[in-house]
Amino acid sequence: MQLKRVRRSIATLAMTLVTALSGALLVAATPAHAAGLDNPSGTLTVECPGASAFVQVDWLGPNRVTVRWSVEDTGTKANISPVLRITAVGSNKVDTPMIFPSGDTYYVLRSGNGTSEVGLKTDWNPGNIADLHHLKVKVQNGTTDQGTSCTESRNIFNWTRIAYNNALSQEKKGYELGEMGPDLYDCSGLTLTSYNAIPLFPDFDFSKVRTADSIYNWAESHTSPAKVYAKRVDRADAKVGDLFFYKDFADNGRLVDHVGFYAGSNTLYDALNPEAGIGTHPIASATWINNLVEVYRILGVSTD
C-alpha cells in the first residue's frame, strides 16, 4: 500500500540570527528542542542535570552530514555553563572535532538558566573522512574552571548511507536466489552483506535474519532506539538508503518477498531478478506502489 506523508511544521517560534561563521549559524532565544531540520535522518538527545543537548542529523552520503545542534541550560545553579562537544568518527576510529564559531572544539552556553542556543553545520566532512561512521555528542554541566559534576556522551551512527554505498559497489553483478556474494546475490543477500561490511557494525546473524521476510520481521520488532534499530518511515519521507519492503507480486499470500535500497527520485537499487541483476529501476508504477508493504530506516545510537 502507498504510505501517506504527514508533513511536519518546521518552526513556529521566531529565530534571530546573531552570527554566521565557518559554515555554522547561531541563533538565540529558541528552545533547545524546537523543530529544526525538516525530515532529518535521525535525532539524539544527551542530558546532564542542568544541561541538555538535542542534535538532528541529515546523512547526505557515506562521508557527509548536516548537523543541527541545540544546547539548553536546564539547571537552577547560577554561574554554571553547559558545554557541548560534537565529534565526527571515521570507520578507522579517528576522531575529528567540530570547530564552533568561537574557533574552539567546544561550545559554552554562558547566558544563564533557561536559555538556549541553536547552531547548524551544513554538508560537513571534517578532514576528508572516507566513511563518516558516527557522531559523538558530549554534554557537561559546567566548564573546567567552574567545576563539572556530570558528563554524558552518546553516539549516532551513519549505518544507512554507508550500507547503501557498499551496495553500490556491487552494481551490475548477477542475481541468483540464495546467494550472498561476492559475485552473485539475491535481494536480501545484497542488503545484509552491505550492512555487515560496515566496520564496527554489529553484524546481522544470518542464522536468524536471512530472507527479505526475516529482515522485515527484524525491523518491525526493533523499533526502540538501540545500537542498531529500525525506524518506520512514510514513503514520501524516504531518504536515499532506506529499505523498501514489498509483498510477493505473484502470490499475495506471503507478506514480504523483496527488499531494496531507496535510490531517490522514485527509484530502487536492488538485486531484482536474473534478467535485471543488480542495479536501479523505477518504482513509481501502480504495481510497485500497491505492493509496497513498508519503508524502514536502519539507525543506531549508543552510550559510551
Disulfide bonds with the S-S distance in Angstrom:
Cys48-Cys150 2.12
